[in-house]
Amino acid sequence: MQQTNAIWIKDPLAILADGAERGIVVQNGRIVELVPNGGRPAMPAAAFEAGEHVVLPGLINTHHHFYQTLTRAMPAALGRELFPWLQALYPVWARLTPERLELAVTVAMSELLLSGCTTTTDHHYVFPPGLEQAIDIEVAVTRRLGLRALLTRGSMNRSQRDGGLPPDSVVQDEDTILADSARLVAEHHQRGEDAIVQIALAPCSPFSVTTSLMRATATLAEKLDVRLHTHLAETEDENRFCGEMHGCRPLDYLEQCGWLGARTWLAHGIHFDAPEMQRLGEAGITISHCACSNQLLASGCCPVCEMEAAGVGIGLGVDGSASNDASNLMQEVRTAFLVQRARYGVGRVSHKDALRWATKGSATCIGRPELGEISVGKMADLALFRLDELRFSGHGDPLAALVLCGAHRADRVMVGGRWVVVDGAIPDLDMADLIHRHGAAARAMQAG
Ligand code: ZN
């Protein structure tokens, strides 16, 4: 028989795909065949027995701030809404160093991987002196752990001196930001469907950067053909702030800055009215719904059903680990399901909707239609869960059980045909040592 590198993920307990009851065949990093009931693979393939696994497309995280794993559940920030919460945390984040960031990124990415995430974004916008290589550090960790990442070159150039929220020590000037953005795209951004590392441009929020930088960032993204990201419509405070500063609502301001186009995805998207949702849909803008973060900071609830009806794509994001405070994307699926079901009722939101947001929906947010779905030709990014924990005992429908019983840890994760999580662990990662060093770094940073 002819030798191939094909793997048959054989006879899964359940799989989020139609016509793949006997599993799928993976070869050269892609899904090449769905095997239906009663069928066998057309090509020779080594079997991976998946009889105890529920198989999902790898989950995709569309919003995070990895560095914030160093300030989880920080006493000074507890019990605050967004703006005062930010003001409590900025001085601590100003003490980020390359070593601390490297640990924070490793922790966040490991946590994501173990929750079934195969592609993540990160929004890094804090650049105190000495941390100019922040995104390069993130690229190195991404390559070491083996998941895909869309790393955004964040920015802030409006500090307290200019009426903004962040302290002067964490902002940079416009020329520095734009030059480094172009450098990062040139050095790290991959363009093929099998890309591991991509770069996007991402001012922190329209209120922490100048109008000039907002406009210049959109122009540069267009020129370099990369995606654009920022926070928008997270709180009512933001609407008031925008009214006072620019005399308009946040979406109008975004439009004035040249951001209303299909390369833009926005974090949160809570406080839009119906005509604004229509404009978002027509522009092809997508939203990263961050259900845990929105509840923790009491920011409100993203109206996902109205958004989808208006043609706005919805993905999921865990958001930074200081406002969630977990980086567990499978738990985020459950939270989004519960929050949206409470809002819209049982007839409009199912567990499959929540899984769709975290996979195909998130893939749309990051402009990667080759991800987020189990079908022929898509990249072989998969998350496999076992249902032999106490929390699943007595389950019926395996896919529903993942969401309803609270799955939180994948047993196996594959990225581009390669196993990056095996038996619930990341090969070659000393987890105890990582937790020890990351904890020490967090204590040192919080102590000042
Ligand atoms: Zn955020």
Boltz pocket constraint, residues with backbone or C-beta under 6 A from the ligand:
constraints:
  - pocket:
      binder: B
      contacts: [[A, 63], [A, 64], [A, 65], [A, 123], [A, 231], [A, 267], [A, 319], [A, 320]]
      max_distance: 6.0
